[in-house]
Amino acid sequence: MAQWQEVQLLEKAYLEKVHELYSEDHLPMEVRQYLAPWLEDQDWSRAAEPHSAEAHMLFHTLLALLDDQYSRFGTRTEDFVLKHNLRKSKLNLQAKYQECPEQLANVIANLLREEKAILNRGLAAQQAAAQPTSSAPMETDRQQKIERRLVETRAAVQELDREVRHLEELQDTFDFRYKMHRMVANGAPASPELARQTEQLQAMLNNLDRSRKDVLARAQELLGRCETLRDFLLEELAEWKERQRRACLGAACDTSLSHLQTWFTAAAEVLFQLWHILRALGDQHAKLTYLHDPLETQRPLLESRLQEHLSCLLRSAFVVEIQPIMPFPNQRPLVLKTGSKFSVRARLLVKLQDRSHRLEAKIILDQHPPDVKGFRKFNILTSTSKTLVQDDPQMEGLVCDFRHISLKDQRAGASGKGSKGASEGLPAVTEELHLITFTLDYKYQDLVLELQTSTLPVVIISSNSQFSSAWASVLWFNMLSPDPKNQLFFSAPPAASWAQLAQVLSWQFSVATKRGLDEDQLHMLAEKLFGLEATPASTLTWARFAKDNPPVFSFWTWLDGILSLIQEHLAQLWKDGHIMGFVSRKRERQLLKRKQMGTFLLRFSESSRDGGITCSWVEPGEKGQPKVRSVEPYTKVELKSLELPDIIHDYQLVAAENIPENPLKFLYPSTPRDEAFGKYYTERREVDLLEQKKYLNQRLIRVSSRQPSEPWLPEGMVEASPAAAGPGPDPLEVLELGTDQLELGASGLEVLEALEQELDLMRFDSAGSNMLRGGDPYLPLPDDVPPPVLPGNTLFLGANDFPPLQVDSKDFQ
């Protein structure tokens, strides 16, 4: 880049110093502006020597160039002032330095030297401000090559530009002398002088021809460097698109476009400057041509090749920066619901814009829909065109931001049910892929192109119940499809290896819960899918992954239910690592039996469709052998009313000695329960009796039907009826704190106070508790089960100084 061009890019503080430098009337700034390349190419220090003939020659050349620049101005009104100022500058220079051109040479040499010093200081300040921090990511080898190639091509195109201007001077000199020679030789007799002039003109023409060939050879070499640079940029862009694709699935990837935008813009600037150079060579050819002129044959080929590179670069520079996404849930893009708003953004990485031409992008859904029976069509209800604008002051990029777009199914009264399509032999709604395409008519200078880019395929649903299945389709497609535009992918979806799937599943937990899956958890999932022989190469079909077959639900339905349970009720516990989560029953027993009595762990139920969490602990069994016991899974229904940490804190076993005890003492491997969960416990304020009653009304003691003599049953198996089994010897009653309400009778405030003080000593009468086995009397009963008949005897028994609490059927809600 020319020195004067670099100076104009400095920060404001340094530009002020440049203005001060030209505030004196030694050399007008407009002369510096119009003759910048020529002034920088001359050796003014040598011309400033006393009695230098070169100073006179440069002085007269400068005046001639000012005349040439003056003649280029048109007759427009805005050119009038420019012509006046330039004419005034020429007259002032002529009057001041006519007799002493060495003085002008000295002035210009000093100005250029001062300029250079200001430029160096300004560039050093910019580099210091832009110095990357130690945490900045290291540049890859290809990125370093891009930076080096940009520096090389910028320098090469500036040098080529100077050579073309020098070529123009040679051509103008030859043209002038040739015309003068013809005027003199016209009608004049042959003479040795004319012959000598003809030989000189032939030598000048030969020199001009060599210079033209050299310039074209340099242009071709520069174009080859630009091709390599373009290939590097396209490789970098392809990697960015892959990172964006992975980021859509939940991977932590850098999807910033700042570097790519800088590189694409710089590369386009070089190509457009080369475009100008070839056009300038075309103008020279139009003014002067001769037999075997290289400009006539080689320049059109270079222009065609250059236009091809520019078209490729610009078409690649139009990208989808933000894939389609609804405001909620905002962590799962590419799933859109009819009637719901979504947004999408496209960006043009080349920041070159013709100000007289408005860049307007249009959005199209399924520009070329697949020829498939039943493939749905949608209308875009909002505006389908947007003007590209500059959004970020730092990036200064041209973006087209479509917000609040909504879709409507073209079929009247379409329900969009996924099962309906499958039953009629049509593709399921959640396996139907749609493409959103952006089109843009780009114009810059004389180049006009139509640019296009497309989003990743989206799945369009009409009901929130389809969201989980739709997201499964998005995961499977972007994990396995090599073609991001293959809308028929699910006509024959390939199987996924466990190595691929494990990574994507871990990303789902990282995004939704801020904690991914560790190796042990992934190993358990692999064994669940593939058995004990699971390996990274084991494969899973799309049907096994996501196809429900009632009453059996798919792997993804089960896993997404757990994700939802964590997000709504267990987020902090999972993030802090208190939930082991995915552990097989066999592994669970191996882990707990090696630990001290009372050690427990939390794992997810394998039989709950919508997500469930259960607690397993180790206790003394028969003959002193450790025994592992579990509770029925807690689902969203229970956890909505009582948080899991409170359930763990209040969990109790009441033995035959009527002494309640919490069997959950140590969170695996050996963390005391209250140390692990203490910060999650709900604060229980007991300001007055009303607050106490409100607290008690939210608690329920529920009796488990499991007897200590019964074998431990895997989840999913149905236990025998407690009534049929009968009570076992010396039963242990498992007390769970539940969610319904227990209304107290009007026995007086002293009874309520005593009940609160003695709550831990309460137990059900063994005869009265038999009718509670196998069900919860405070939860709604099925329609085909008659309500239980409460016994007439006393329900609660206590110490002698504790008055009995009378409860009858009308006291229960």
C-alpha positions in Angstrom: 0.0 0.0 0.0 1.3 3.5 -0.9 2.6 5.6 2.0 0.0 8.3 1.4 -2.8 5.7 1.6 -1.4 4.2 4.8 -1.2 7.7 6.3 -4.9 8.3 5.7 -5.7 5.2 7.7 -4.1 6.4 10.9 -6.0 7.4 14.0 -7.2 10.9 14.5 -4.4 12.0 16.7 -1.8 11.2 14.1 -3.8 12.6 11.2 -3.8 15.9 13.1 0.0 15.8 12.9 -0.2 15.3 9.2 -2.4 18.3 8.8 0.1 20.3 10.8 2.8 19.1 8.5 1.0 20.5 5.4 -0.3 23.6 7.1 2.6 25.6 5.7 2.3 26.7 2.0 5.4 24.7 0.9 3.5 22.0 -0.9 -0.3 22.0 -1.1 -2.0 18.9 0.2 -4.1 18.5 -2.9 -0.9 18.2 -4.9 0.3 15.5 -2.5 -3.1 13.8 -3.0 -3.3 13.8 -6.8 0.4 12.9 -7.4 1.0 10.6 -4.4 2.3 7.5 -6.3 4.6 9.6 -8.5 6.0 11.7 -5.7 6.9 8.6 -3.7 8.7 7.0 -6.6 11.2 9.8 -7.2 14.6 10.3 -5.5 14.0 13.8 -4.1 17.1 13.7 -1.9 19.4 13.4 -4.9 17.4 16.0 -6.8 17.9 18.5 -3.9 21.6 18.6 -4.5 22.9 22.0 -5.7 22.7 22.7 -9.5 21.0 19.3 -10.0 19.7 18.9 -13.6 17.3 16.2 -12.2 15.6 18.8 -10.1 14.7 20.9 -13.2 13.4 17.8 -15.0 11.2 16.7 -12.0 9.9 20.2 -11.5 8.7 20.4 -15.1 7.3 16.8 -15.0 5.3 17.8 -11.8 3.8 20.8 -13.6 2.9 18.6 -16.6 1.2 16.0 -14.4 -0.8 18.8 -12.7 -1.9 19.9 -16.1 -2.9 16.4 -17.0 -4.9 16.0 -13.8 -6.6 19.4 -14.4 -7.7 18.2 -17.8 -9.3 15.1 -16.4 -11.8 17.1 -14.4 -15.2 17.3 -16.1 -17.7 20.2 -16.4 -19.7 19.1 -13.3 -20.4 21.8 -10.7 -18.6 19.8 -8.0 -15.4 19.7 -10.2 -15.3 23.5 -10.5 -13.8 24.1 -7.0 -11.3 21.3 -7.5 -10.1 22.7 -10.8 -9.8 26.1 -9.2 -7.7 24.9 -6.3 -5.5 22.7 -8.4 -4.8 25.6 -10.9 -4.0 27.9 -8.0 -1.6 25.3 -6.5 0.2 25.0 -9.8 0.6 28.7 -10.3 1.9 29.1 -6.7 4.5 26.4 -7.2 5.6 27.8 -10.5 6.0 31.3 -9.1 7.8 30.1 -6.0 10.2 27.4 -7.3 10.7 28.3 -11.0 14.2 29.7 -10.4 15.1 27.2 -7.6 13.6 23.7 -8.3 16.3 22.2 -5.9 14.5 24.0 -3.1 11.2 22.3 -4.0 13.0 18.9 -4.2 14.4 19.5 -0.7 10.9 20.4 0.6 9.3 17.3 -0.8 12.1 15.1 0.5 11.7 16.5 4.1 7.9 16.2 3.9 8.1 12.5 2.9 10.6 11.8 5.6 8.4 13.5 8.3 5.4 11.6 6.9 7.2 8.3 7.3 8.1 9.1 10.9 4.4 9.9 11.8 3.3 6.8 10.0 5.7 4.5 11.9 4.6 6.0 15.2 1.0 5.5 14.3 1.4 1.9 13.2 3.4 1.1 16.3 0.5 2.4 18.4 -2.0 0.4 16.5 0.0 -2.8 16.9 0.4 -2.2 20.6 -3.4 -1.7 21.0 -4.1 -4.8 18.9 -1.5 -7.0 20.7 -3.3 -10.3 21.5 -3.6 -11.5 25.1 -2.0 -14.7 26.3 -5.3 -16.4 26.3 -5.9 -15.7 22.6 -6.1 -18.9 20.5 -3.0 -19.7 18.6 -3.1 -19.2 14.8 -3.1 -22.3 12.8 -0.5 -22.9 10.0 -3.1 -22.1 7.3 -4.1 -18.9 9.1 -0.5 -17.8 9.2 -0.2 -18.6 5.5 -3.3 -16.5 4.8 -1.8 -13.5 6.6 1.6 -13.9 4.8 -0.1 -14.3 1.4 -2.2 -11.2 2.0 0.9 -9.1 2.7 2.6 -10.5 -0.4 -0.4 -9.8 -2.7 -1.0 -6.3 -1.3 2.7 -5.4 -2.0 2.6 -7.1 -5.4 -0.5 -5.3 -6.6 0.9 -1.9 -5.4 4.1 -2.6 -7.3 2.1 -3.6 -10.4 0.1 -0.4 -10.1 3.3 1.6 -10.2 4.6 -0.3 -13.2 1.3 0.3 -15.1 1.6 4.1 -14.4 5.2 4.0 -15.6 4.1 2.1 -18.7 1.5 4.8 -19.3 4.3 7.4 -19.1 6.3 5.5 -21.6 3.4 5.2 -23.9 2.5 8.9 -23.6 6.1 9.8 -24.4 6.2 7.5 -27.4 2.8 8.7 -28.6 3.9 12.4 -28.4 7.2 11.8 -30.2 5.6 9.6 -32.8 3.0 12.3 -33.6 5.7 15.0 -33.8 7.8 12.8 -36.0 4.9 12.3 -38.4 4.2 16.0 -38.5 7.8 16.7 -39.4 8.2 13.8 -41.8 4.9 14.4 -43.6 6.0 15.6 -47.1 9.6 16.1 -46.1 12.3 14.4 -48.1 14.2 11.5 -46.6 17.2 12.6 -44.5 19.7 11.0 -42.1 18.0 12.9 -39.2 14.6 11.4 -40.0 16.1 8.0 -40.3 17.8 8.4 -36.9 14.4 9.6 -35.4 12.7 6.5 -36.9 15.3 4.2 -35.3 14.8 5.9 -31.9 11.0 5.5 -32.2 11.4 1.8 -33.1 13.6 1.4 -30.0 11.0 3.1 -27.9 8.3 0.9 -29.3 10.3 -2.2 -28.6 10.9 -1.0 -25.0 7.2 -0.3 -24.7 6.3 -3.8 -26.0 8.7 -5.4 -23.5 7.2 -3.4 -20.7 3.7 -4.4 -21.6 4.7 -8.1 -21.6 6.4 -7.7 -18.2 3.3 -6.1 -16.8 1.1 -8.8 -18.1 3.4 -11.5 -16.8 3.4 -9.9 -13.3 -0.4 -9.7 -13.4 -0.6 -13.4 -14.3 1.8 -14.2 -11.4 -0.3 -12.1 -9.0 -3.5 -13.8 -10.1 -1.9 -17.2 -9.4 -1.0 -16.0 -5.8 -4.6 -14.8 -5.4 -5.8 -18.2 -6.5 -3.8 -19.9 -3.7 -5.1 -17.3 -1.2 -8.7 -17.9 -2.3 -8.2 -21.7 -1.8 -6.8 -21.1 1.7 -9.9 -18.9 2.5 -12.3 -21.5 1.2 -10.7 -24.2 3.3 -11.0 -21.9 6.4 -14.6 -21.1 5.5 -15.4 -24.8 5.2 -13.9 -25.4 8.7 -16.0 -22.5 10.1 -19.2 -24.0 8.6 -18.3 -27.4 10.2 -17.8 -25.6 13.6 -21.1 -23.8 13.2 -22.8 -27.2 12.4 -21.3 -28.7 15.6 -22.2 -25.7 17.6 -25.8 -26.1 16.6 -25.6 -29.6 18.2 -24.2 -28.2 21.4 -20.4 -28.3 20.9 -18.4 -25.5 22.4 -17.0 -24.0 19.1 -15.8 -20.5 18.1 -18.2 -19.3 15.4 -17.0 -15.8 15.2 -16.6 -14.4 11.6 -14.3 -11.4 12.4 -11.1 -13.0 11.0 -12.8 -14.4 7.9 -14.5 -11.1 7.2 -11.1 -9.3 7.4 -9.4 -11.8 5.2 -12.2 -12.0 2.6 -12.4 -8.2 2.4 -8.7 -7.9 2.0 -8.6 -10.5 -0.7 -11.4 -8.9 -2.6 -9.7 -5.5 -2.4 -6.6 -7.0 -4.0 -8.7 -8.6 -6.8 -10.7 -5.4 -7.5 -7.4 -3.4 -7.6 -6.1 -5.9 -10.1 -9.4 -5.5 -12.0 -8.7 -1.7 -12.1 -5.2 -2.4 -13.4 -6.4 -4.6 -16.2 -9.0 -1.9 -17.1 -6.2 0.7 -17.2 -4.3 -1.6 -19.5 -7.4 -1.8 -21.7 -7.5 2.0 -21.9 -3.8 2.1 -22.9 -4.5 -0.5 -25.6 -7.4 1.6 -26.9 -5.0 4.6 -27.2 -2.1 2.8 -28.8 -1.8 -0.6 -30.4 0.5 -2.2 -32.9 1.1 -5.5 -34.6 1.4 -8.4 -32.2 0.3 -6.2 -29.3 0.3 -8.5 -26.1 -2.5 -6.4 -24.6 -4.8 -7.4 -27.4 -4.4 -11.2 -26.8 -3.5 -11.7 -23.2 -5.5 -9.0 -21.3 -9.0 -10.5 -22.2 -7.9 -13.9 -20.9 -6.6 -12.4 -17.6 -9.8 -10.4 -17.2 -11.9 -13.5 -17.7 -9.9 -15.5 -15.2 -10.0 -12.6 -12.7 -13.8 -12.3 -13.0 -14.1 -16.0 -12.3 -12.0 -15.7 -9.1 -14.0 -12.7 -8.0 -17.3 -14.5 -8.6 -16.1 -17.5 -6.6 -14.9 -15.4 -3.7 -18.0 -13.3 -3.5 -20.4 -16.2 -3.7 -18.5 -18.0 -1.0 -18.5 -14.8 1.1 -22.4 -14.8 1.5 -23.0 -17.0 4.5 -25.7 -17.8 7.1 -24.2 -16.4 10.3 -27.1 -17.4 12.7 -29.1 -20.5 11.8 -32.9 -20.4 12.2 -33.9 -20.5 15.9 -37.0 -19.8 17.9 -36.7 -17.5 21.0 -37.7 -20.5 23.2 -36.3 -23.0 23.7 -33.3 -21.0 22.5 -30.7 -23.8 22.9 -32.1 -26.0 20.1 -31.9 -24.3 16.7 -33.3 -25.7 13.3 -36.6 -26.7 14.8 -39.4 -24.3 13.8 -43.1 -24.4 14.8 -45.8 -23.0 12.6 -47.3 -19.8 14.0 -44.3 -19.2 16.2 -41.7 -16.5 15.6 -38.1 -17.3 14.6 -35.0 -15.4 13.4 -32.1 -16.0 11.0 -29.2 -13.9 9.9 -27.0 -13.8 6.8 -23.8 -11.9 6.4 -21.7 -10.8 3.4 -18.0 -11.2 4.4 -16.8 -8.7 1.8 -17.4 -5.2 3.1 -17.2 -3.6 -0.4 -20.4 -2.0 -1.4 -21.5 0.3 -4.2 -23.2 3.1 -2.4 -25.5 3.9 -5.3 -26.8 0.3 -5.3 -28.9 -1.0 -2.4 -28.1 -4.5 -1.5 -31.4 -6.3 -0.8 -31.6 -10.0 0.2 -34.7 -12.1 -0.3 -35.6 -15.2 1.7 -37.2 -18.3 0.1 -38.4 -21.5 1.8 -37.8 -24.7 -0.3 -36.6 -23.0 -3.5 -36.3 -26.5 -5.1 -38.5 -28.8 -3.0 -37.9 -32.6 -3.3 -40.4 -34.5 -5.5 -41.9 -36.5 -2.6 -45.5 -37.4 -2.1 -47.0 -35.4 0.8 -44.1 -33.0 1.2 -45.6 -30.0 2.9 -45.4 -26.5 1.7 -45.4 -23.3 3.8 -46.1 -19.6 3.4 -43.8 -17.0 5.0 -46.2 -14.6 6.7 -43.8 -11.7 7.1 -41.7 -9.6 4.7 -39.4 -11.8 2.5 -36.8 -9.1 1.7 -34.4 -7.1 3.8 -31.7 -4.5 3.1 -28.1 -5.4 4.1 -26.9 -2.9 6.7 -23.8 -2.5 8.8 -24.6 -3.8 12.3 -21.5 -4.1 14.4 -19.2 -1.0 14.5 -16.2 -3.2 15.2 -16.9 -5.7 12.4 -18.6 -3.2 10.1 -20.1 -6.1 8.3 -23.0 -6.1 5.9 -25.8 -8.2 7.5 -29.3 -9.1 6.7 -31.2 -9.9 9.9 -34.7 -11.5 9.5 -36.5 -11.4 12.8 -40.0 -12.4 13.9 -40.6 -14.6 10.9 -43.5 -17.1 11.1 -44.7 -19.9 8.8 -48.1 -21.2 7.9 -48.9 -24.6 6.4 -50.5 -24.2 3.0 -52.9 -27.0 3.6 -56.2 -25.8 5.0 -56.7 -27.1 8.5 -53.5 -29.2 8.5 -52.8 -30.7 11.9 -49.2 -31.7 11.2 -49.4 -34.8 13.3 -46.3 -37.0 12.8 -48.2 -40.2 13.3 -50.8 -39.4 10.6 -48.1 -39.1 7.9 -46.6 -42.4 8.9 -49.9 -44.2 8.9 -50.7 -43.1 5.4 -47.3 -44.1 4.0 -46.1 -40.4 3.9 -42.9 -39.2 5.5 -43.2 -38.3 9.2 -43.4 -34.6 9.9 -40.3 -34.8 12.1 -38.3 -36.4 9.3 -39.2 -33.8 6.7 -36.3 -31.5 6.0 -36.8 -27.9 4.6 -34.2 -25.4 3.4 -34.3 -21.6 3.8 -32.4 -19.8 1.0 -31.1 -16.3 0.8 -30.6 -14.5 -2.6 -28.8 -11.3 -3.2 -28.1 -9.2 -6.3 -24.5 -7.9 -5.7 -23.1 -5.0 -7.6 -19.8 -3.3 -7.2 -18.3 -1.1 -9.8 -18.8 -2.9 -13.1 -19.3 -6.4 -11.6 -22.9 -7.7 -11.1 -23.5 -11.1 -9.5 -26.4 -13.1 -8.0 -25.3 -14.5 -4.7 -27.1 -17.4 -2.8 -26.7 -19.2 0.5 -28.8 -21.6 2.4 -29.4 -22.6 6.0 -28.9 -26.1 7.4 -32.1 -28.1 6.9 -34.8 -27.3 9.4 -37.6 -29.4 10.8 -41.1 -27.7 10.9 -43.6 -28.9 13.5 -47.0 -27.8 14.5 -47.2 -29.1 18.1 -44.8 -28.8 21.1 -45.2 -32.6 21.6 -43.2 -33.1 18.3 -40.3 -31.0 19.5 -38.2 -33.8 21.0 -38.6 -36.0 17.9 -37.7 -33.1 15.7 -34.6 -32.4 17.6 -33.6 -36.0 17.3 -33.8 -35.6 13.5 -31.6 -32.5 13.6 -29.0 -34.4 15.7 -29.0 -37.4 13.4 -28.8 -35.4 10.2 -26.0 -33.0 11.2 -24.1 -35.9 12.8 -24.1 -38.1 9.7 -25.0 -36.3 6.5 -22.1 -35.3 4.3 -24.3 -33.0 2.2 -25.9 -30.1 4.2 -28.6 -29.7 1.6 -29.8 -33.4 1.3 -33.5 -33.0 2.0 -34.1 -36.8 1.3 -31.7 -37.9 4.0 -34.3 -39.7 6.0 -35.5 -41.8 3.1 -32.6 -44.1 4.0 -30.9 -42.8 7.1 -27.5 -44.4 7.9 -26.6 -45.9 11.2 -24.3 -44.0 13.6 -21.3 -45.4 15.4 -21.1 -45.1 19.2 -18.0 -42.9 18.8 -20.1 -40.4 16.9 -23.2 -40.7 19.0 -21.4 -40.5 22.4 -19.9 -37.2 21.7 -23.2 -35.7 20.5 -25.0 -37.0 23.6 -22.5 -35.5 25.9 -23.0 -32.1 24.1 -26.7 -32.3 24.9 -26.0 -32.4 28.6 -23.3 -29.7 28.4 -25.7 -27.3 26.7 -28.8 -28.1 28.8 -27.2 -28.7 32.2 -23.7 -27.2 32.0 -22.1 -30.6 32.7 -21.3 -33.2 30.0 -21.2 -37.0 30.4 -18.0 -38.6 31.8 -16.5 -41.9 30.5 -18.3 -44.0 33.1 -21.7 -42.6 32.3 -21.1 -43.0 28.5 -20.0 -46.6 29.1 -23.2 -47.4 30.9 -25.2 -45.9 28.0 -23.2 -47.9 25.6 -23.9 -51.1 27.5 -27.6 -50.2 27.6 -27.7 -49.9 23.8 -25.2 -52.6 22.7 -24.7 -54.9 25.7 -21.5 -55.9 27.3 -19.7 -56.2 23.9 -20.1 -52.4 23.2 -17.2 -50.8 21.4 -16.7 -47.4 19.7 -17.4 -49.0 16.4 -20.8 -50.4 17.5 -23.6 -49.0 15.4 -27.1 -47.8 16.2 -29.9 -47.5 13.7 -32.1 -44.5 13.4 -35.2 -46.5 14.3 -33.6 -47.8 17.6 -32.4 -44.3 18.4 -35.6 -42.3 17.9 -38.6 -44.5 16.9 -41.1 -45.1 19.6 -43.0 -48.4 19.4 -45.7 -48.3 22.2 -45.5 -49.4 24.9 -41.8 -49.5 24.3 -40.2 -46.0 24.1 -37.0 -45.2 22.2 -33.6 -44.5 23.6 -33.8 -40.8 22.7 -37.3 -40.4 24.3 -35.9 -41.8 27.6 -32.7 -39.7 27.5 -34.5 -36.5 26.5 -36.9 -37.1 29.4 -34.0 -37.2 31.8 -32.6 -34.0 30.2 -35.9 -32.3 30.8 -36.0 -33.5 34.4 -32.5 -32.2 35.1 -33.3 -28.8 33.6 -36.5 -28.3 35.6 -35.6 -29.8 39.0 -32.0 -31.1 39.3 -29.9 -28.6 37.4 -27.6 -27.5 40.3 -27.3 -31.0 41.8 -26.2 -32.3 38.4 -23.9 -29.5 37.7 -22.2 -29.9 41.1 -21.7 -33.6 40.5 -23.9 -35.0 43.2 -25.9 -37.1 40.8 -24.1 -40.2 39.5 -26.9 -40.5 37.0 -26.1 -43.2 34.5 -24.9 -46.3 36.3 -26.1 -49.9 35.7 -27.7 -51.8 38.5 -24.9 -54.3 38.6 -22.3 -51.5 38.8 -24.5 -49.8 41.5 -24.3 -52.9 43.7 -20.6 -53.3 43.1 -19.9 -49.7 44.2 -22.2 -49.5 47.2 -21.3 -52.9 48.8 -17.7 -51.8 49.2 -18.7 -48.7 51.2 -19.8 -48.1 54.8 -23.4 -48.7 55.7 -25.6 -45.7 54.8 -23.7 -44.8 51.7 -26.1 -43.9 48.9 -26.1 -42.7 45.3 -28.5 -41.0 42.9 -29.2 -42.5 39.5 -31.7 -42.1 36.8 -34.5 -44.6 36.4 -34.3 -46.8 33.3 -38.0 -47.4 33.2 -39.4 -43.9 33.4 -40.4 -42.5 30.0 -40.5 -38.8 31.1 -37.5 -39.0 33.4 -37.2 -40.3 36.9 -34.5 -40.3 39.6 -34.1 -42.9 42.3 -31.9 -43.3 45.4 -30.1 -46.5 46.3 -28.2 -47.2 49.6 -26.4 -50.0 51.4 -27.6 -51.4 54.7 -26.9 -54.5 56.8 -28.7 -57.5 55.4 -29.1 -61.1 56.6 -26.0 -62.6 58.4 -24.4 -59.2 58.4 -24.0 -59.1 54.6 -24.4 -55.7 52.9 -27.7 -55.2 51.1 -28.6 -52.6 48.5 -32.1 -51.1 48.6 -33.8 -48.5 46.3 -36.9 -46.4 46.3 -39.4 -46.0 43.5 -38.3 -43.2 41.1 -39.2 -39.6 41.8 -40.6 -37.9 38.7 -41.6 -34.3 37.9 -44.9 -34.9 39.7 -43.2 -35.4 43.1 -40.4 -33.0 42.5 -42.7 -30.1 41.7 -43.9 -30.0 45.3 -40.8 -31.1 47.2 -37.2 -30.7 46.2 -34.9 -33.7 46.1 -32.5 -32.4 48.8 -35.4 -32.1 51.2 -36.6 -35.6 50.4 -33.1 -36.9 51.1 -32.9 -35.0 54.3 -36.3 -36.2 55.7 -36.2 -39.8 54.4 -36.7 -42.2 57.4 -37.0 -45.8 58.3 -39.0 -46.7 61.4 -37.8 -50.0 62.9 -39.7 -52.2 65.3 -38.2 -50.3 68.2 -40.2 -47.3 67.1 -37.0 -45.3 66.5 -37.0 -43.4 63.2 -33.7 -43.3 61.4 -32.6 -41.8 58.1 -30.7 -44.6 56.2 -29.1 -42.0 53.8 -25.9 -41.0 55.6 -23.1 -40.6 53.1 -23.2 -39.5 49.5 -21.0 -41.8 47.4 -18.1 -42.2 47.9 -18.0 -40.8 51.4 -19.3 -37.3 51.7 -21.6 -36.7 54.7 -25.2 -36.2 53.5 -25.7 -32.7 55.1 -22.3 -31.6 53.9 -23.2 -32.5 50.3 -26.8 -31.3 50.3 -26.9 -28.7 53.1 -26.8 -25.7 50.9 -29.8 -26.9 48.9 -32.2 -27.5 51.8 -35.3 -25.4 51.8 -35.4 -22.8 54.6 -38.3 -23.6 56.9 -39.5 -20.5 58.8 -41.6 -21.0 61.9 -42.8 -17.5 62.6 -46.1 -18.5 64.1 -48.5 -21.4 64.3 -50.1 -20.5 60.9 -46.8 -20.9 59.2 -46.3 -24.2 61.0 -49.7 -25.4 59.8 -48.9 -24.3 56.3 -45.7 -26.3 56.4 -47.4 -29.4 57.8 -50.2 -29.2 55.2 -47.6 -29.7 52.5 -46.1 -32.8 54.1 -47.4 -36.4 53.8 -46.0 -39.6 55.3 -46.3 -42.4 52.7 -45.7 -46.0 53.7 -43.8 -48.3 51.2 -45.2 -51.7 50.5 -41.7 -53.3 50.3 -40.9 -55.7 53.2 -37.3 -56.4 54.4 -37.7 -60.0 53.5 -38.7 -59.4 50.0 -36.0 -59.7 47.2 -34.8 -56.5 45.5 -36.6 -56.2 42.2 -35.2 -54.4 39.1 -37.1 -51.4 37.9 -39.8 -52.2 35.3 -40.9 -55.5 37.0 -44.2 -55.5 38.8 -44.2 -56.5 42.5 -46.8 -58.9 43.8 -49.8 -57.5 45.7 -48.9 -56.7 49.2 -52.2 -58.1 50.4 -51.5 -61.4 48.8 -48.0 -61.6 50.2 -49.0 -60.7 53.7 -47.0 -58.9 56.3 -43.4 -60.2 56.8 -41.8 -60.9 60.1 -40.6 -57.8 62.0 -41.4 -55.4 59.1 -39.4 -52.2 58.4 -41.8 -49.5 57.2 -40.1 -47.1 54.7 -41.4 -43.6 55.3 -41.3 -41.2 52.4 -42.2 -37.5 52.6 -44.7 -36.9 49.8 -46.7 -34.0 48.3 -50.4 -34.2 49.2 -52.1 -32.4 52.1 -53.0 -33.8 55.6 -55.6 -31.6 57.3 -55.6 -31.7 61.1 -58.8 -31.8 63.2 -59.7 -29.0 65.5 -58.0 -30.6 68.6 -56.7 -27.4 69.9 -53.5 -25.4 69.5 -51.7 -27.4 72.1 -52.3 -30.6 70.1 -50.8 -29.0 67.0 -47.8 -27.8 68.9 -47.2 -31.2 70.5 -47.6 -32.8 67.1 -44.9 -30.6 65.6 -42.5 -31.3 68.5 -43.1 -35.1 68.4 -43.2 -35.4 64.5 -40.1 -37.6 64.4 -41.6 -40.1 66.9 -44.9 -40.7 65.0 -45.6 -44.1 63.4 -48.6 -45.8 61.9 -50.3 -48.5 63.8 -49.4 -51.8 62.2 -53.0 -52.9 61.8 -54.1 -49.6 60.4 -51.2 -49.5 57.9 -52.1 -52.7 56.2 -54.8 -51.1 54.2 -52.2 -48.5 52.9 -49.9 -51.0 51.3 -49.4 -50.7 47.5 -50.9 -47.2 47.2 -51.1 -43.7 48.5 -54.5 -42.8 50.2 -53.9 -39.1 49.7 -53.3 -39.2 45.9 -56.3 -39.4 43.5 -57.5 -43.0 43.0 -58.2 -44.5 39.6 -61.8 -44.4 38.6 -62.3 -48.2 38.9 -61.0 -48.4 42.5 -63.5 -47.6 45.3 -62.3 -45.3 48.1 -60.8 -47.0 51.1 -62.7 -47.3 54.4 -60.8 -45.7 57.2 -60.7 -47.7 60.5 -62.6 -46.5 63.5 -59.7 -47.0 65.9 -57.1 -44.3 66.7 -54.7 -43.7 63.8 -51.8 -42.1 65.8 -50.4 -43.4 69.0 -47.8 -41.6 71.1 -46.3 -41.4 74.6 -48.5 -41.2 77.7 -48.2 -37.4 77.9 -49.1 -37.0 74.2 -52.9 -36.7 73.6 -54.2 -38.9 70.8 -55.2 -37.2 67.5 -58.6 -38.3 66.3 -58.8 -38.4 62.5 -61.8 -39.5 60.4 -62.6 -39.6 56.7 -63.9 -36.0 56.5 -60.5 -34.7 57.6 -58.7 -35.9 54.5 -58.5 -33.9 51.2 
